[in-house]
Amino acid sequence: MSIPVHIAIIMDGNGRWAKARGLLRTQGHLEGVKRVSEIIEAASNAGVKALTLYTFSTENWTRPEAEVSMLMQTMINVLGQKLKQLCEKNVRFRVSGRRAGVPEGVLETFDRVTAETAKNTGMVLNIAFNYGGRQEILDAVRSLVQDAVAGRISAEGVTDEAFSARLYTAGLPDPDLLIRTSGETRISNFLLWQLSYAEFYFTDKCWPDFTVEEFNKALVDYSKRERRFGAIDVAAPEKKRS
């Protein structure tokens, strides 16, 4: 079975899952954390080389203060608890997103887990945190402009590779597969540049119900697809125009 090198996941539906059960939104987030651990392990075991999880967007700051505070503390607690597991699984941790505005405690935790897993050689776990696709592109453009003004790059030097090297995801291959849960069929300002040729997989399951079995269904679906990256399928006869 063909396994994606890089999978990106929009983990959507924690709030809706909780509401459907008469629970608080925070309870939905806590249930969703359990799935994160399971999917990380499943992806690593399947041979996935990189897994990017859309964990907190730049738009998520507009949520109720108590919910945001809970999410920040949960991130600190979970990473602290899972650091040993990441090392045992040989997983390397990294973060993609703007650091500005992120609480110091969260940044310190990110930096510590990044440093302590830096020598791991297995799957890369990339957390998209305080992330926005448009903001990422603007930051990359600003970096190119600054280099151009300083004479470090010419117009001819502005290539796909030069631009990609200035994205938050620099060093990672573009995703082969995007998974979004909860029945939504949009990408919500996520990896706008990197998803150009990705395969999309949408499921009605809310994130807390996205089990390893559901993840494996996505892998099977991906393996059945033919990726041509814009090339013509020479094996298929061209339809005559009417």
N, C-alpha and C positions, 0 to 999 in steps of 0.2 A: 504493500500500500504506500502511495506517495504521501510523505509527511511534509507539511509546510516548514520551511526553515524558520520563519518568523510569523507568529500569530499575534494579532492585536485584538483586544476585547474591550468593548464598551459594556461595563457591568451595570446594567440598568434595571430598575424595578424594585429596589429595596423598599421604597416608600409604599408603592402600590401593593406589594406583597404583604406588608404589615397592615395596611388599611383594610385589605380584604379579610383579614383575620381579627380585626378589632384591636390591633396592637399599635403601640407608638411607633413612629418612623424610626426612632433610634433602635428599636428592637429589630426592625428589618435590616438595618445596617449591621448589627451584631450577628445576625443570622448569615448575612452575606459574607462576613469575614470567614466563616467556616468553609464556604465554597472556595474562597481564594486559596486557602491552604491546600485543598483537595485538587484544584485545577493546576496549581503550580507543580505539584507532585506528578499529576497525570501527564502534563506537558513534558516535563523532564524525562519521565519514563518512556514516553512515546518517541523521544529523540528530537524534539523541537529544540532549536538552537537559541531562539530568543522569544520571549513572551512579554508583550507590553500591555499593561493594564491601565485603563483610563480611570484613575482613582479619585482625582479632584480637579475640576476644571476652574478656569478663571471666573466663570459665571457662578460657580457654586458658593462664592463668598456672599451672594445675596440671600442665601438661605437664612432661616432664623438663627440668631447668635448662639442659642443653646445647642442647636444641632451642629453648627460648625465647630463649636468648642468640643463637643463630644467626639466628632470625627477626628479632630486634631489629637486628642488624648488617646483615642483608639489606635491611631497610626503609631504613636510612640509606644504604647503598650504592646501591640501586636508584633512590631518589628523587634522589640526587645525580647519577646518570648520566642520568636521564630528564628532568631539569628543562628542558634545552634543547629536547627533543622536545615537552614540554608547551607551551612558549611558542610553538614553531613551529606547533603545532596550535591555538593560541589557547585552550587548555584552562585553566580556573580550578580550582585545587586547594583543597580544604578537608578538615577532619577532624571526625568526629562521635564523641564518646566522652568518658570521664573522663580528665583529665590526671593526676590523682593516681596515683602508682605507676609511671608510664611513665618509663623512663630519660631522663635529661636530654639525652643525645645525640640521642635520637629526637625529643623535643619541640623541640629547637633546629632539627632538620632540617625538621620539620613547619612550624614558624613561618617559616623561611626560604623554603621552597617556596610557602607560602601568600602571603607578602608579595610574592614576585617574580612570581607569576601573578595577583595581585589585580586588575590592570587588564585581563586577558584577557576577552573577551566571548563566547567560544564555550561549548562544553559544560563543565558543572561536574563534576569528578571528586571525589566525596565518599568518603573512606576511613573506614569504621567501624572504629575502633581503640580497644582497651580499652572495647569497647561491649557493653552488655547492655540489652535492651528493658525489662525490669522496673526496672532501675536508672535508666534514662532517665525512666520515668514517675514514679518516686519523687522524683527530682531536680526534675522539673517541678512536682510537688505541693508539695514543700518551698518552691520559689520562690513559688508562689501563696500558700501559708500565710504566708510571711514578708511578702509585700506586703499581705496582709489584716490581719495584726497591726499593721503600720505605717500602716494606713489608706489605702494606695495603691490598693486595689481592694475592691469590694464583692462580696457573694455573686452579684449579678446580673451582675457583670463577669467571672465565671468562665465563659467561653464556649469553644467549640471553638477559635476563633482565639487567645484568650488562652492556652489550654493549649498549642496547637501552637507558639506563639511562644517557649515555654520549653523546648521539646525540643531535643536536640542538633542536629536537622536544621532548625531554624528558618530560614525563608527559602526552603526547597526545597519544590516541590510533592510531594504524596504519590506514591509509586511507582505506575505503571500496570501494571508487569509485574515479578514476582519470578521469577528463574531460580535453581534449585538443581541442582547436579551430583551425581553419584555414586550416584544411585538412592534417596537418602533423600527422604522426603515429609513433612518437618516443617520448621517455620521457626526452631526453636532459639533462641528469645529474641531474635529479630531484628525490629526495626521493628514492634513489637506494635501500636502505635497507628496508624502510617502505612499499614500493609498492609490496612486494613479493607476496601477495595474493589479491591484489586489482583488482577490475573489471575496465576495460578500456572503455571509451566512446569517440570516435573521431567524430568530426563534421566538415564539410567544411565551416561552418560559421566563418568569422573572428570575433575576440573578440568584436569589436564595434557593430556587428550584433547579438551577443549572448544575446538575450533578456530573460526576465523571462519565456516567452513561450518556448524558446529553452531549458532553464534550466529544466523546468518541463518535457520536452520530455526525457531528460537524466534520470530524476528520475523514470519515467515510465519504460524506458528501463531497468534500474537497477532492478526494482521490479520484472521483469519477469525472471531474471537470477537465476540459482540455484548454490549456493556457497557450495562447498564440501571440500575445503582446502586440496585437494590431496586424499580424501577418495573415495572409490568405491561407485558408485551409486547402491545399492543393489536392487533397484526396477527395474533397467534396465537389461535385459538379456545380458550376456557376449557374444560377437560375436565369432563365431568359427574361428580359424585360418585356413587359406587355406594351 
